[in-house]
Amino acid sequence: MSRLISKKDLVNLFSKNYGEKPVSKSKWSKYYDDNVIFIDPTQKRIGLQSYIQAQDNLVNRCDDIDLKTHAISITDHVGFVEWTLRLKIMGRELEYPGITRLIFSDNGKITEYRDFFDFVAPTFGPIPLLGGFIRWIYRIFVS
């Protein structure tokens, strides 16, 4: 297997400052398999065009996006990226720390992309009343 992507490439794919344009579709096409499987806590998408649509939907919902990469590990067929995503939406900033697991196919492209992060607490926690309820539910399951 010859992996197409390096740690430097992953830093470029998983980095975006507020005010910068997001990763281009041509860059995704270079590194992602046409049949890539994308899974995160809110959705599952199959195929490069469906993945690109999911990314476009996120960009279009937000006023701006900031993505910082913290650590990267790559072996022959698996990669992990630790990151923090900040979203500005309707005058609020939401922060999601997470990890992405990447599976590389024999042709070296990303064939599976899975995000692991807590969607509920950062999204609904700051909302009055609902936030308290969310924290109460978390305590029930963690205690």
C-alpha positions in Angstrom: 0.0 0.0 0.0 1.3 3.4 -0.8 -0.4 6.0 1.3 -1.1 9.3 -0.5 -1.5 11.4 2.6 1.2 12.6 5.0 0.9 14.2 8.5 1.5 17.6 6.8 -1.4 16.9 4.4 -3.7 16.0 7.3 -2.7 19.2 9.1 -3.8 21.1 6.0 -7.1 19.2 5.7 -7.8 19.6 9.4 -6.9 23.3 9.8 -8.9 26.4 9.1 -8.8 29.8 10.8 -11.8 32.1 11.2 -12.0 34.2 8.0 -10.3 31.6 5.7 -11.9 29.7 3.0 -12.6 26.0 3.7 -10.8 23.1 2.0 -11.5 23.0 -1.7 -13.4 20.1 -3.4 -10.4 19.3 -5.6 -8.3 18.7 -2.4 -10.9 16.4 -1.0 -11.0 14.5 -4.3 -7.2 14.1 -4.2 -7.2 12.3 -0.8 -10.7 10.8 -0.4 -11.9 7.7 -2.2 -15.0 8.1 -4.4 -16.8 5.6 -2.1 -15.7 7.1 1.2 -17.9 6.4 4.2 -18.3 9.5 6.5 -19.8 9.0 10.0 -20.1 11.6 12.8 -22.6 11.8 15.7 -25.2 13.5 13.5 -25.0 11.6 10.2 -23.7 8.9 8.0 -22.8 9.7 4.4 -21.5 7.4 1.6 -19.6 8.6 -1.4 -17.3 11.6 -2.0 -20.1 13.8 -3.3 -22.3 13.1 -0.3 -19.3 13.9 2.0 -18.7 17.2 0.1 -22.4 18.0 0.5 -22.2 17.4 4.3 -19.2 19.8 4.5 -21.0 22.4 2.4 -24.0 22.1 4.6 -21.9 22.8 7.7 -20.2 25.8 6.1 -23.5 27.2 5.0 -25.1 26.8 8.5 -22.3 28.7 10.2 -21.2 32.3 10.2 -17.6 31.0 10.4 -15.5 28.0 11.3 -12.2 27.5 13.1 -10.5 24.1 13.1 -7.3 23.5 15.0 -5.2 20.3 14.8 -3.5 19.1 17.9 -2.0 15.6 17.3 -1.8 13.2 14.4 -0.9 9.5 14.3 -0.7 7.4 11.1 0.1 3.7 10.6 -0.2 1.7 7.4 -4.0 1.7 7.0 -5.2 3.9 9.9 -4.8 7.5 11.0 -6.0 9.6 13.9 -6.4 13.3 14.1 -7.1 15.2 17.4 -8.8 18.5 16.8 -10.9 21.3 18.2 -13.7 22.7 16.0 -15.2 26.1 16.8 -18.4 27.2 15.1 -19.9 30.7 15.1 -23.6 30.4 14.6 -26.1 33.3 15.2 -23.6 35.3 17.2 -22.6 32.4 19.5 -19.4 30.4 19.4 -19.7 26.6 20.0 -16.6 24.5 20.7 -16.3 20.8 19.9 -13.1 18.9 20.9 -12.9 15.6 19.0 -10.9 12.9 17.2 -11.2 11.6 13.7 -10.3 8.0 12.7 -9.3 7.6 9.1 -9.0 4.2 7.2 -6.8 4.2 4.1 -7.6 1.9 1.2 -4.9 -0.1 -0.7 -4.8 2.8 -3.2 -3.8 5.1 -0.4 -6.9 7.2 -0.3 -9.2 7.7 2.7 -12.0 5.2 2.5 -13.6 5.7 5.9 -13.7 8.9 8.0 -15.3 8.7 11.4 -15.6 11.7 13.8 -15.9 11.1 17.6 -17.1 14.1 19.7 -19.8 15.1 22.0 -22.4 16.9 20.0 -25.1 17.3 22.7 -23.4 19.2 25.6 -21.6 21.9 23.5 -24.7 22.5 21.3 -27.5 22.4 23.9 -25.6 23.0 27.2 -25.5 26.8 26.9 -29.2 27.1 26.3 -31.1 28.3 29.5 -33.2 25.5 31.1 -32.2 23.0 28.4 -28.5 23.2 29.4 -29.4 22.4 33.0 -31.5 19.4 31.9 -28.6 18.1 29.7 -26.1 18.4 32.6 -28.6 16.6 34.8 -29.0 13.7 32.3 -25.2 13.5 31.9 -24.9 13.2 35.7 -27.4 10.4 35.9 -25.5 8.3 33.3 -22.0 9.2 34.7 -22.7 8.8 38.4 
